[in-house]
Amino acid sequence: FNTFGMGFVADQGGPNETLYIAGTGLQGAPDALARIDLTSFQVQSVGNFQPAISGAELTGTGDGRLFGFYKRTQTSTSSVIGEIDPATARVIAESPLATVNQGNGWAFAFWGGDFYMFVGGGTASNVMRFRPSDNSVATVGAVSSLIVGAGVSTCAPQN
């Protein structure tokens, strides 16, 4: 992987977690999903995203689900939140966010049943919330720094 987004996902049936990465391919290869073995730090490929996505940042949930915040193509201006099968890299559900543009710096996190996107450009980011229960998108804050990484424990509240 040349560049990548990442997120932890709780393993089914236990307290362990797996670190997944969504990477942009080298030399024009498609974006793909992999996991990092936290003992050896070796990257283990899962596969190319199906359908193809671009520039994904990842977050996971305590119930073992993996989500990505991405664009459908490199030239898209709107974004998508999609649930991704961590075993196959298949996108299994999507919520289009027509009014959310990743900008040139973005991050993604899940907390309390909602998704938070940090999107921006230059030296500032807007904090956006997507609430799956009613499909609403709202700007909930602004930060005078460009946020390019966010992490939440999979122990965080699920709702």
Secondary structure, DSSP 8 states (H G I E B T S, - for coil): --SEEEEEEE-TTSS-EEEEEEE--GGG---EEEEE-TTT--EEEEEE-BS--EEEEEEE-TTS-EEEEEESSTT-SSEEEEEE-TTT-BEEEEEEETT---BTEEEEEEETTEEEEEEEETTEEEEEEEETTTTEEEEEEEESS--------TTS---
